[in-house]
Amino acid sequence: MWERKLIELMDQSVYPFLQKYTREDGSLIWRDSYEPGVRDGADDFYEAFFNWPLFYLLGGGDHMLDLAQRQWEAITRQLTRLGLLHNEYERGYDQFHQSESYIYFYFLCLADPTHRKNIERACRFAGLYLNEDADALNYDPDHHIIRAPHNGSAGPRWGWADGEPTYSWAEGMRIYGLPYEDVPGIGHYDDLKDPAMARRMGQVMDERMGSGDVATNLMVTSLITNAYLLTGHLKYRRWIEDYVAAWQGRARDNGGLLPDNVGLNGRVGEKLGGKWYGGLYGWTWPHGFYNIGMAATVAGINAFLVSQDPGYLQLPRSQIDILFELGSQRPVNSAEMTLAHHWIGQLSGQPEPRQIYAVPYRYGDSGWFDYQPLSPITLTAIWNISMDTADWERIERLRHVENYDWRTVVPFRSKEESGHEQPWLRFLHGDNPNYPEEILKASYGLVCRRLALIAQDQEDLTQVHIHHWQQLNPVSTEALVQLTLGAPQTLYYGGLLMSRLRYYDLTERRPGLPADVAALVEKLEAERTVVSLVNLSPFAARDVLIQAGAYREHHFIAAHYSARTSVYPGDQRAYAAPEQQIESQTTTVDSPYLHVHMPPATEITLALDMKRYAHRPSSDLPPFQAYM
């Protein structure tokens, strides 16, 4: 009932959002010009709607897909007018930011893999990195590098910024400190208040960060994987394998740690005196492991998905293992953490005296620094794919050194729409039985809060910051992804949906749970998934088609369940229905699909024997007619 109530609420929540923040054509109400030469910002427009197609394929109303596609088109037109897009794709910016917005496009393609225009876009976008566009030669196939940290539809966008490079002082960036410690005359961030020093730092950044490959470019593998899932063309798979393998080799040569920069000559540290650190969005500045770990995990998972070679998962594992060994118990001091706002769950549940297990997120000339909690987000994403006991042991090792109860549900909504992996993992382990109700209640309350914020918003929308709308998006999918699909929320920086199950409404021939149907994945094992389905309607039967894997990559072998053998509803003269009697049954499935017919007001728990990664992954819709 909580699931269906949450879906019903979010189905309606988008209308106040659209009414307040968009024009008749769907564009966001904002000013009509953008500062010339500024590269940042396109991602923020898309992010306001990124999870709308994901909500549709979970079971949101038909209007959610229509609105999601409409908003994609509207924002694309708006950004083109503002000069940030060329041929419907970013002109050139870092993949850390691009990946935040293109998950919206990946969800659109998965929600409707028959959309011809999106298929054409997916292939065209991927072609920007296969050198299929003569005006956008982003890739060097000899050295297996993307030629610039800023890249896109206009090809390599050389330099760190357009015009005269400068890195001016800003209060919001002060916490991140200096990008480089070795620039003469600049020993502290506040030195950048001097315009001459700001220009000097900008020139150094332009020289060192303006060309060559960087580790965060690994996130572009999702763009290529999306095209592969839609078409099955082997050229995409080969590109992913070659590119990720090249970075794996660089990590092995660096003792397991990913170097964050590669020169145009294919050598690590070409622009940095041989240093493996110091690249754009690398180990030194501004986020370190936060984006390096995400990039390694996204790329490792993508390469594994298309190849089924588990060796690719060593790329993210090695980063995590090395940092874990560098960690220690430390007093809680959120003022010293550059990303303290990300650790609401960890920091709010700390008992006194407040201690956390923290690892260094960044590395510079002075060594490791910026100690913060080791989030289980990437660990969970890897375990979700591998089901390897060693990956579960990594999660348990982290839990044992954490100084708080992982079963606690702290109600918050992060930008990434994640952060509740800990209590969900304990639920799957059988140690947190109330988690489904608690996270659904929390999610319902968070949607209501967003609606209240929208209602009271009196800002001049032509002047607001470009993060304004994404902080008010009322759609929240984390709880539904975890509970219904048996998966962690997708990695925000380019992650694709990776789930044990997916559902289709067989009657309506569309993705998502049918009306009135709720689902709860109760257990995940390497060869078995346990899921309960409920049809809440006392009037209508529902037909659910369950798919093995987000991309039909798995295979159902058999389904075990309990069937009622007693009479129901019984004699009308009786005050109660007869005592229920059941017997265990097993049905052979031998298919990536399982049709479950649910009469009115019924429930069923299925223990599904599975063979994982038995099929080439594909975004294709099921053959609905075969199950009618």
C-alpha positions as CSV (number, residue, x, y, z in Angstrom):
1,M,0.0,0.0,0.0
2,W,2.9,2.4,0.7
3,E,4.4,1.6,-2.7
4,R,1.2,2.3,-4.5
5,K,0.6,5.5,-2.5
6,L,4.1,6.7,-3.3
7,I,3.6,6.1,-7.0
8,E,0.2,7.8,-6.9
9,L,1.7,10.8,-5.2
10,M,4.6,11.2,-7.6
11,D,2.4,10.7,-10.6
12,Q,0.7,14.0,-9.6
13,S,3.7,15.8,-8.1
14,V,5.1,16.7,-11.5
15,Y,2.3,19.0,-12.4
16,P,2.9,21.8,-9.8
17,F,6.6,21.6,-10.7
18,L,6.0,22.0,-14.4
19,Q,3.4,24.8,-13.8
20,K,5.8,26.9,-11.7
21,Y,9.1,26.3,-13.5
22,T,8.5,25.7,-17.2
23,R,7.1,27.7,-20.1
24,E,4.4,26.5,-22.4
25,D,7.1,24.9,-24.7
26,G,8.6,23.0,-21.7
27,S,11.7,25.1,-21.4
28,L,12.8,26.2,-17.9
29,I,11.9,29.7,-16.9
30,W,15.3,31.5,-16.9
31,R,17.1,34.2,-18.6
32,D,17.5,34.2,-22.4
33,S,21.3,34.4,-22.6
34,Y,24.3,32.7,-21.2
35,E,27.7,34.2,-20.3
36,P,29.8,33.8,-23.5
37,G,32.6,31.3,-23.2
38,V,31.3,29.6,-20.0
39,R,31.4,25.8,-20.4
40,D,29.6,24.8,-17.2
41,G,25.9,24.5,-16.8
42,A,24.2,22.3,-19.4
43,D,24.0,19.3,-17.0
44,D,22.1,21.3,-14.4
45,F,19.1,22.0,-16.8
46,Y,18.7,18.3,-17.6
47,E,19.2,17.2,-14.0
48,A,15.8,18.7,-13.0
49,F,14.1,15.9,-14.8
50,F,16.7,13.1,-14.9
51,N,14.7,10.4,-13.0
52,W,11.3,10.9,-14.7
53,P,11.7,8.2,-17.3
54,L,13.1,5.9,-14.6
55,F,10.0,6.5,-12.5
56,Y,7.9,5.5,-15.6
57,L,9.7,2.2,-16.1
58,L,9.1,1.5,-12.4
59,G,5.4,1.9,-12.8
60,G,4.6,5.6,-13.1
61,G,1.8,6.7,-15.3
62,D,1.9,6.8,-19.0
63,H,2.1,10.6,-18.8
64,M,5.5,10.3,-17.2
65,L,7.1,9.0,-20.3
66,D,5.4,11.6,-22.5
67,L,6.5,14.4,-20.1
68,A,10.0,13.0,-19.8
69,Q,10.5,13.0,-23.6
70,R,8.9,16.4,-23.9
71,Q,11.2,17.9,-21.3
72,W,14.3,16.3,-22.9
73,E,13.4,17.9,-26.2
74,A,12.5,21.3,-24.6
75,I,15.8,21.5,-22.6
76,T,17.8,20.4,-25.6
77,R,16.3,23.3,-27.7
78,Q,16.8,25.7,-24.8
79,L,20.5,24.8,-24.3
80,T,21.1,25.0,-28.1
81,R,19.7,28.5,-28.1
82,L,22.0,29.3,-25.1
83,G,25.0,28.0,-27.1
84,L,25.9,25.1,-24.8
85,L,24.9,22.3,-27.3
86,H,25.9,21.5,-30.8
87,N,24.0,18.9,-32.8
88,E,22.0,18.2,-29.6
89,Y,25.1,17.3,-27.5
90,E,27.4,19.3,-25.3
91,R,30.0,21.2,-27.2
92,G,32.7,20.2,-24.8
93,Y,33.0,19.9,-21.1
94,D,34.2,17.3,-18.5
95,Q,32.6,14.0,-18.3
96,F,32.0,14.3,-14.5
97,H,29.4,16.9,-15.3
98,Q,28.2,15.5,-18.6
99,S,27.5,12.2,-17.0
100,E,25.2,13.8,-14.4
101,S,22.8,14.8,-17.2
102,Y,23.1,12.0,-19.7
103,I,21.7,9.4,-17.2
104,Y,18.4,11.1,-18.1
105,F,19.0,10.1,-21.7
106,Y,19.9,6.5,-20.8
107,F,16.7,6.2,-18.8
108,L,14.7,7.5,-21.8
109,C,16.2,4.9,-24.1
110,L,15.5,2.1,-21.6
111,A,11.9,3.3,-21.0
112,D,11.2,3.3,-24.7
113,P,13.8,1.5,-26.8
114,T,11.7,1.8,-29.9
115,H,11.9,5.6,-30.0
116,R,13.6,6.1,-33.4
117,K,14.9,9.5,-32.8
118,N,16.5,8.5,-29.5
119,I,18.1,5.5,-31.1
120,E,19.6,7.7,-33.8
121,R,20.8,10.1,-31.1
122,A,22.3,7.3,-29.1
123,C,24.3,6.1,-32.1
124,R,25.3,9.7,-33.1
125,F,26.4,10.5,-29.5
126,A,28.4,7.4,-29.2
127,G,29.9,8.1,-32.6
128,L,31.5,11.3,-31.2
129,Y,34.0,9.0,-29.4
130,L,34.4,6.5,-32.2
131,N,35.5,9.3,-34.6
132,E,32.4,8.9,-36.8
133,D,31.9,12.6,-36.8
134,A,34.7,14.3,-38.8
135,D,34.2,17.5,-36.8
136,A,34.5,15.8,-33.5
137,L,37.6,13.6,-33.4
138,N,37.7,13.1,-29.7
139,Y,39.5,9.7,-29.6
140,D,43.0,8.6,-30.3
141,P,42.7,4.9,-31.2
142,D,46.5,4.3,-31.2
143,H,47.0,5.4,-27.6
144,H,43.5,4.5,-26.5
145,I,42.9,8.0,-25.1
146,I,40.2,10.7,-25.3
147,R,42.3,13.6,-26.4
148,A,41.1,16.3,-24.0
149,P,39.5,16.5,-20.5
150,H,36.8,18.7,-22.1
151,N,35.2,16.9,-25.0
152,G,31.9,16.7,-26.9
153,S,30.2,17.4,-30.1
154,A,32.7,20.1,-31.2
155,G,35.6,17.6,-30.6
156,P,38.4,18.2,-28.1
157,R,37.8,21.5,-26.4
158,W,41.4,22.5,-25.6
159,G,42.3,24.4,-22.5
160,W,40.7,24.7,-19.2
161,A,38.6,27.7,-20.1
162,D,37.8,29.9,-23.0
163,G,39.5,33.3,-23.3
164,E,42.3,34.3,-20.9
165,P,42.5,31.6,-18.2
166,T,42.0,32.7,-14.6
167,Y,41.1,30.9,-11.4
168,S,39.5,33.6,-9.3
169,W,38.8,33.3,-5.6
170,A,35.2,32.2,-4.7
171,E,33.8,31.5,-1.3
172,G,32.0,28.4,-2.5
173,M,35.3,26.9,-3.8
174,R,37.4,27.8,-0.8
175,I,36.9,24.5,0.9
176,Y,38.6,22.7,-2.0
177,G,41.8,24.6,-1.7
178,L,44.4,25.0,-4.4
179,P,44.5,22.8,-7.5
180,Y,48.3,22.9,-7.4
181,E,50.8,23.5,-4.5
182,D,53.8,24.3,-6.6
183,V,52.8,27.6,-8.4
184,P,55.3,30.3,-7.4
185,G,53.8,33.0,-5.1
186,I,50.6,31.0,-4.3
187,G,50.7,29.2,-1.0
188,H,47.1,29.5,0.1
189,Y,43.7,29.7,-1.5
190,D,43.2,33.2,-0.3
191,D,46.2,34.3,-2.4
192,L,43.8,34.0,-5.4
193,K,42.1,37.2,-4.2
194,D,44.9,38.9,-6.0
195,P,43.9,39.1,-9.7
196,A,47.5,38.6,-10.9
197,M,47.8,35.4,-8.8
198,A,44.4,34.2,-10.1
199,R,45.6,34.6,-13.7
200,R,48.9,32.8,-12.9
201,M,47.0,29.8,-11.4
202,G,44.6,29.9,-14.4
203,Q,47.5,29.7,-16.8
204,V,49.0,26.7,-15.0
205,M,45.6,25.0,-14.9
206,D,45.1,25.7,-18.6
207,E,48.5,24.2,-19.5
208,R,48.3,21.1,-17.3
209,M,44.5,20.4,-17.6
210,G,43.9,21.5,-21.2
211,S,44.8,18.4,-23.1
212,G,45.2,14.6,-22.8
213,D,43.0,12.0,-21.2
214,V,41.8,12.0,-17.6
215,A,40.3,9.2,-15.5
216,T,36.9,10.8,-15.2
217,N,36.5,10.3,-19.0
218,L,35.9,6.6,-18.1
219,M,32.3,7.7,-17.5
220,V,31.8,8.1,-21.2
221,T,31.7,4.3,-21.4
222,S,28.0,4.6,-20.5
223,L,27.3,6.6,-23.6
224,I,28.8,3.8,-25.7
225,T,27.2,1.0,-23.7
226,N,23.8,2.7,-24.2
227,A,24.3,2.5,-28.0
228,Y,25.3,-1.1,-27.6
229,L,22.2,-2.1,-25.6
230,L,20.0,-0.5,-28.2
231,T,21.7,-1.9,-31.3
232,G,23.9,-4.8,-30.4
233,H,26.7,-3.5,-32.7
234,L,30.0,-5.1,-31.7
235,K,32.0,-1.9,-32.5
236,Y,30.6,-0.4,-29.3
237,R,31.6,-3.4,-27.2
238,R,35.1,-3.4,-28.7
239,W,35.6,0.3,-28.0
240,I,34.6,-0.2,-24.3
241,E,36.8,-3.2,-23.8
242,D,39.8,-1.4,-25.4
243,Y,39.4,1.8,-23.6
244,V,38.8,0.3,-20.1
245,A,41.6,-2.2,-20.6
246,A,44.0,0.7,-21.4
247,W,43.2,2.4,-18.1
248,Q,43.4,-0.9,-16.3
249,G,47.0,-1.2,-17.6
250,R,47.9,2.3,-16.3
251,A,46.4,1.4,-12.9
252,R,48.5,-1.8,-12.7
253,D,51.6,0.2,-13.6
254,N,50.8,2.6,-10.8
255,G,50.5,-0.1,-8.1
256,G,46.7,-0.5,-8.5
257,L,45.7,3.2,-8.2
258,L,44.3,4.9,-11.3
259,P,46.5,7.7,-12.5
260,D,44.3,10.7,-13.3
261,N,46.1,12.0,-16.3
262,V,47.6,10.8,-19.6
263,G,49.3,13.0,-22.2
264,L,48.7,13.1,-25.9
265,N,51.8,10.9,-26.3
266,G,50.0,8.2,-24.2
267,R,52.3,8.6,-21.2
268,V,51.1,9.3,-17.7
269,G,52.1,12.7,-16.3
270,E,53.2,14.2,-19.6
271,K,52.0,17.7,-18.6
272,L,52.7,17.2,-14.9
273,G,56.4,16.3,-14.7
274,G,55.6,12.6,-14.6
275,K,53.2,12.8,-11.7
276,W,50.2,10.4,-11.7
277,Y,48.1,12.9,-10.0
278,G,47.0,16.5,-10.8
279,G,44.7,16.0,-13.8
280,L,41.3,17.7,-14.1
281,Y,38.8,16.2,-11.6
282,G,41.6,13.9,-10.5
283,W,43.1,12.9,-7.2
284,T,44.2,16.4,-6.2
285,W,41.4,18.7,-7.0
286,P,38.5,19.1,-6.3
287,H,36.9,15.8,-5.2
288,G,39.5,13.0,-5.6
289,F,38.2,9.6,-4.9
290,Y,34.6,10.8,-5.0
291,N,34.7,11.1,-8.8
292,I,37.7,8.7,-9.5
293,G,35.9,5.9,-7.6
294,M,32.6,6.6,-9.5
295,A,34.4,6.6,-12.9
296,A,36.2,3.4,-12.1
297,T,33.0,1.7,-10.9
298,V,30.9,2.9,-13.9
299,A,33.5,1.8,-16.4
300,G,34.2,-1.5,-14.7
301,I,30.6,-2.4,-14.6
302,N,30.0,-1.3,-18.2
303,A,32.9,-3.4,-19.5
304,F,31.7,-6.4,-17.5
305,L,28.2,-6.0,-18.8
306,V,29.1,-6.1,-22.5
307,S,31.9,-8.7,-22.1
308,Q,31.0,-10.8,-19.0
309,D,34.7,-10.7,-18.1
310,P,34.8,-10.3,-14.3
311,G,38.4,-9.0,-14.5
312,Y,37.1,-5.5,-15.4
313,L,35.6,-5.2,-11.9
314,Q,39.1,-5.2,-10.4
315,L,39.5,-1.7,-11.6
316,P,37.1,-0.2,-9.0
317,R,38.0,-2.8,-6.4
318,S,41.6,-1.9,-6.3
319,Q,40.9,1.8,-5.7
320,I,38.6,0.9,-2.8
321,D,41.0,-1.6,-1.3
322,I,44.0,0.7,-1.3
323,L,42.1,3.6,0.3
324,F,40.5,1.4,2.9
325,E,44.0,0.4,4.1
326,L,44.9,4.1,4.4
327,G,41.9,4.8,6.6
328,S,41.6,5.2,10.4
329,Q,39.2,6.1,13.1
330,R,39.0,9.9,13.4
331,P,37.0,12.5,15.4
332,V,34.0,13.8,13.5
333,N,34.8,17.2,12.1
334,S,32.6,17.9,9.1
335,A,34.2,21.4,8.7
336,E,37.3,19.6,7.4
337,M,35.4,17.5,4.8
338,T,35.0,18.9,1.4
339,L,31.9,16.8,0.8
340,A,30.4,16.7,4.3
341,H,26.9,17.4,2.9
342,H,27.1,13.9,1.3
343,W,27.4,12.0,4.5
344,I,24.2,12.8,6.2
345,G,23.4,9.2,7.0
346,Q,26.9,8.5,8.4
347,L,27.4,11.7,10.4
348,S,23.9,12.1,11.9
349,G,23.8,8.6,13.5
350,Q,27.1,8.9,15.3
351,P,27.1,8.3,19.1
352,E,29.3,10.2,21.5
353,P,32.2,10.5,21.4
354,R,31.7,11.1,17.7
355,Q,34.2,9.0,15.7
356,I,34.2,7.9,12.1
357,Y,36.3,5.6,10.0
358,A,37.6,8.0,7.4
359,V,39.8,7.5,4.3
360,P,41.8,10.0,2.3
361,Y,40.0,11.2,-0.8
362,R,42.7,13.3,-2.2
363,Y,46.4,13.2,-3.0
364,G,48.8,16.0,-3.8
365,D,52.5,17.0,-3.5
366,S,52.2,16.8,0.3
367,G,50.6,13.3,0.3
368,W,47.2,12.1,1.2
369,F,44.6,14.4,2.7
370,D,40.8,15.3,2.9
371,Y,39.7,12.4,5.1
372,Q,36.0,11.5,4.8
373,P,33.7,8.4,5.3
374,L,34.1,5.6,2.8
375,S,30.6,5.5,1.2
376,P,29.3,2.0,0.5
377,I,27.7,3.2,-2.7
378,T,30.4,1.9,-5.0
379,L,30.9,-1.2,-3.0
380,T,27.2,-2.0,-3.2
381,A,27.2,-1.4,-7.0
382,I,30.0,-3.9,-7.5
383,W,28.5,-6.5,-5.2
384,N,25.1,-6.1,-7.0
385,I,26.9,-7.1,-10.2
386,S,29.2,-9.8,-9.1
387,M,27.4,-11.5,-6.1
388,D,31.0,-12.4,-5.2
389,T,31.4,-13.3,-1.5
390,A,34.6,-11.3,-1.4
391,D,32.6,-8.2,-2.4
392,W,30.1,-8.8,0.3
393,E,33.0,-9.2,2.8
394,R,34.3,-5.8,1.7
395,I,30.9,-4.3,2.6
396,E,30.9,-6.2,6.0
397,R,34.4,-5.0,6.7
398,L,33.4,-1.5,6.3
399,R,30.3,-2.0,8.4
400,H,32.3,-3.4,11.3
401,V,34.6,-0.3,11.4
402,E,31.7,2.2,11.1
403,N,30.7,3.7,14.4
404,Y,26.9,3.7,13.9
405,D,24.0,1.3,13.3
406,W,23.5,0.5,9.6
407,R,19.9,-0.3,10.2
408,T,19.0,3.3,10.9
409,V,16.9,5.1,8.2
410,V,17.7,8.8,8.1
411,P,15.2,10.7,6.0
412,F,17.0,12.8,3.5
413,R,17.2,13.3,-0.3
414,S,20.7,13.8,-1.8
415,K,21.4,15.1,-5.2
416,E,22.4,11.6,-6.3
417,E,19.1,10.2,-4.9
418,S,21.1,7.5,-3.0
419,G,22.6,7.2,0.5
420,H,20.3,4.5,2.0
421,E,22.4,1.5,0.9
422,Q,23.3,0.6,4.5
423,P,19.8,-0.1,5.9
424,W,18.8,-1.7,2.6
425,L,21.7,-4.1,2.8
426,R,20.8,-5.1,6.3
427,F,17.3,-5.8,5.2
428,L,18.5,-8.1,2.5
429,H,20.7,-9.8,5.1
430,G,17.6,-10.4,7.3
431,D,18.6,-8.0,10.0
432,N,16.3,-5.0,9.3
433,P,12.8,-6.3,8.7
434,N,11.1,-2.9,9.0
435,Y,13.2,-1.2,6.3
436,P,10.6,-1.3,3.5
437,E,8.0,0.5,5.5
438,E,10.5,3.0,6.9
439,I,12.1,4.0,3.6
440,L,8.7,4.3,1.9
441,K,7.4,6.5,4.6
442,A,10.5,8.6,4.5
443,S,10.3,8.9,0.7
444,Y,6.6,9.9,0.9
445,G,7.5,12.6,3.4
446,L,10.4,13.9,1.2
447,V,8.1,14.2,-1.8
448,C,5.7,16.2,0.3
449,R,8.5,18.4,1.5
450,R,9.5,19.1,-2.1
451,L,5.9,20.0,-3.0
452,A,5.8,22.4,0.0
453,L,9.0,24.0,-1.1
454,I,7.6,24.4,-4.6
455,A,4.4,26.0,-3.2
456,Q,6.3,28.6,-1.2
457,D,9.0,29.4,-3.8
458,Q,8.8,33.1,-4.6
459,E,12.2,33.5,-6.3
460,D,12.7,35.5,-9.5
461,L,13.1,32.5,-11.8
462,T,15.0,34.6,-14.4
463,Q,17.7,35.1,-11.9
464,V,18.0,31.9,-9.9
465,H,21.1,29.7,-9.8
466,I,21.1,26.9,-12.3
467,H,20.8,24.3,-9.5
468,H,17.5,25.8,-8.4
469,W,15.2,23.4,-10.2
470,Q,17.0,20.1,-9.5
471,Q,16.8,20.9,-5.8
472,L,13.0,20.9,-6.1
473,N,12.4,17.9,-8.4
474,P,9.6,16.0,-6.6
475,V,10.2,12.6,-8.1
476,S,12.2,10.3,-5.9
477,T,13.0,6.7,-7.0
478,E,15.6,5.3,-4.6
479,A,13.1,3.4,-2.5
480,L,11.2,1.9,-5.5
481,V,14.5,0.8,-7.2
482,Q,15.7,-1.0,-4.1
483,L,12.5,-2.6,-3.1
484,T,10.9,-3.5,-6.4
485,L,13.9,-4.2,-8.6
486,G,16.2,-5.5,-6.0
487,A,19.0,-3.1,-6.9
488,P,20.9,-0.1,-5.5
489,Q,20.0,3.3,-7.0
490,T,22.0,3.9,-10.2
491,L,25.3,5.7,-9.8
492,Y,24.6,9.3,-10.5
493,Y,27.7,9.9,-12.6
494,G,26.9,7.9,-15.7
495,G,25.6,4.8,-14.1
496,L,23.2,2.6,-16.0
497,L,20.3,0.8,-14.3
498,M,21.6,-2.6,-13.1
499,S,18.9,-4.6,-11.5
500,R,18.1,-8.2,-10.8
501,L,14.5,-7.9,-12.1
502,R,12.3,-5.7,-14.2
503,Y,8.5,-5.7,-14.6
504,Y,6.1,-5.1,-17.5
505,D,2.3,-4.6,-17.5
506,L,1.4,-7.4,-19.9
507,T,-2.1,-6.0,-20.6
508,E,-0.9,-2.5,-21.4
509,R,2.3,-3.8,-23.1
510,R,4.5,-1.3,-21.3
511,P,7.3,-1.2,-18.7
512,G,6.6,-1.0,-15.0
513,L,4.4,-2.6,-12.5
514,P,0.7,-2.8,-13.5
515,A,-1.8,-0.7,-11.6
516,D,-2.5,-1.9,-8.0
517,V,0.6,-4.3,-8.0
518,A,3.4,-3.9,-5.6
519,A,6.6,-5.8,-5.4
520,L,9.3,-6.5,-2.8
521,V,12.6,-8.2,-3.5
522,E,13.4,-9.9,-0.2
523,K,16.6,-11.7,-0.9
524,L,19.4,-11.6,-3.5
525,E,21.8,-14.5,-4.0
526,A,24.1,-15.5,-6.8
527,E,21.6,-18.1,-8.2
528,R,18.3,-17.2,-6.5
529,T,16.1,-14.1,-6.1
530,V,13.1,-14.0,-3.7
531,V,10.4,-11.6,-4.6
532,S,6.8,-11.0,-3.3
533,L,4.0,-9.6,-5.5
534,V,0.7,-8.3,-4.3
535,N,-2.4,-7.3,-6.3
536,L,-4.2,-4.8,-4.1
537,S,-7.2,-4.6,-6.4
538,P,-10.2,-6.6,-5.0
539,F,-11.9,-6.1,-8.4
540,A,-9.4,-6.7,-11.3
541,A,-6.9,-9.4,-12.1
542,R,-3.4,-8.2,-13.1
543,D,-0.8,-9.8,-15.4
544,V,2.8,-9.1,-14.6
545,L,5.7,-10.1,-16.9
546,I,8.9,-10.4,-14.9
547,Q,12.1,-10.0,-16.8
548,A,15.4,-11.5,-15.6
549,G,17.7,-8.4,-15.4
550,A,17.4,-4.8,-16.5
551,Y,18.6,-5.8,-20.0
552,R,17.3,-9.4,-20.2
553,E,20.8,-10.5,-19.4
554,H,19.8,-13.2,-16.9
555,H,17.7,-16.4,-17.3
556,F,15.0,-17.9,-15.1
557,I,15.4,-21.6,-14.5
558,A,12.5,-22.4,-12.1
559,A,10.0,-20.7,-9.8
560,H,9.2,-22.1,-6.3
561,Y,6.1,-20.8,-4.5
562,S,3.2,-21.7,-2.2
563,A,-0.2,-22.4,-3.8
564,R,-3.5,-22.3,-1.9
565,T,-5.2,-25.7,-1.8
566,S,-8.1,-24.8,0.5
567,V,-11.4,-23.3,-0.6
568,Y,-11.8,-19.6,-0.8
569,P,-13.9,-17.5,0.0
570,G,-16.0,-20.4,1.4
571,D,-19.6,-20.6,2.5
572,Q,-21.4,-17.2,2.7
573,R,-23.0,-18.3,5.9
574,A,-19.7,-18.7,7.7
575,Y,-18.4,-15.8,9.8
576,A,-14.9,-16.3,8.4
577,A,-13.1,-17.8,5.5
578,P,-11.9,-21.4,5.9
579,E,-8.5,-21.9,7.4
580,Q,-6.0,-21.5,4.6
581,Q,-4.0,-24.5,3.5
582,I,-1.1,-24.3,1.1
583,E,1.4,-26.6,-0.6
584,S,4.8,-25.9,-2.1
585,Q,5.0,-26.1,-5.9
586,T,7.7,-25.7,-8.5
587,T,7.3,-24.5,-12.1
588,T,10.1,-24.9,-14.7
589,V,10.6,-21.6,-16.5
590,D,13.7,-21.8,-18.7
591,S,13.2,-18.3,-20.1
592,P,14.3,-14.7,-19.4
593,Y,10.6,-14.0,-18.8
594,L,8.0,-15.2,-16.3
595,H,4.3,-14.4,-16.7
596,V,2.5,-14.1,-13.3
597,H,-1.3,-13.9,-13.5
598,M,-2.6,-12.4,-10.3
599,P,-6.4,-12.7,-9.5
600,P,-8.0,-9.9,-7.4
601,A,-6.6,-9.4,-3.9
602,T,-3.9,-12.0,-4.1
603,E,-0.2,-12.3,-3.2
604,I,2.6,-14.6,-4.1
605,T,6.2,-15.1,-3.0
606,L,8.5,-16.5,-5.7
607,A,11.9,-18.0,-5.1
608,L,13.4,-17.8,-8.6
609,D,16.3,-20.0,-9.5
610,M,18.4,-18.0,-12.1
611,K,21.5,-18.2,-14.3
612,R,22.9,-14.7,-14.3
613,Y,24.5,-13.2,-17.5
614,A,23.2,-16.0,-19.7
615,H,22.2,-13.6,-22.6
616,R,23.6,-10.7,-24.5
617,P,22.2,-7.6,-22.7
618,S,19.7,-5.6,-24.7
619,S,17.2,-2.8,-24.1
620,D,14.6,-4.4,-26.3
621,L,11.1,-4.8,-25.1
622,P,9.8,-8.3,-24.5
623,P,7.7,-10.3,-27.1
624,F,4.4,-9.3,-25.4
625,Q,2.3,-11.3,-27.9
626,A,3.9,-14.6,-26.9
627,Y,2.6,-14.2,-23.3
628,M,-0.9,-13.0,-24.1
